[in-house]
């Protein structure tokens, strides 16, 4: 059953990475929009 636990950890880690990357990307978009509005 080690393979199943490894799969679960990998899937959870990948989901966390996607979530963090999505937040970063969203923040970058907001920064660009803010700069456009400021300029």
C-alpha positions in Angstrom: 0.0 0.0 0.0 3.0 2.3 -0.1 2.3 3.2 -3.8 -1.2 4.4 -2.9 0.1 6.7 -0.1 2.8 8.0 -2.5 0.2 8.8 -5.1 -1.9 10.6 -2.6 1.0 12.7 -1.4 2.0 13.5 -5.0 -1.5 14.5 -6.0 -1.9 16.7 -2.9 1.5 18.3 -3.5 0.6 19.0 -7.2 -2.7 20.5 -6.2 -1.0 22.7 -3.7 1.6 23.8 -6.3 -1.2 24.6 -8.8 -3.1 26.5 -6.1 0.0 28.6 -5.2 0.9 29.2 -8.8 -2.6 30.3 -9.5 -2.5 32.8 -6.6 0.8 34.1 -7.8 -0.4 34.5 -11.4 -3.6 36.2 -10.2 -1.5 38.6 -8.1 0.6 39.4 -11.1 -2.5 40.2 -13.2 -3.8 42.5 -10.4 -0.4 44.2 -10.2 -0.4 44.8 -14.0 -4.0 46.1 -13.9 -3.1 48.4 -10.9 -0.1 49.8 -12.8 -2.2 50.4 -15.9 -4.8 52.3 -13.8 -2.0 54.2 -12.0 -0.4 55.3 -15.3 
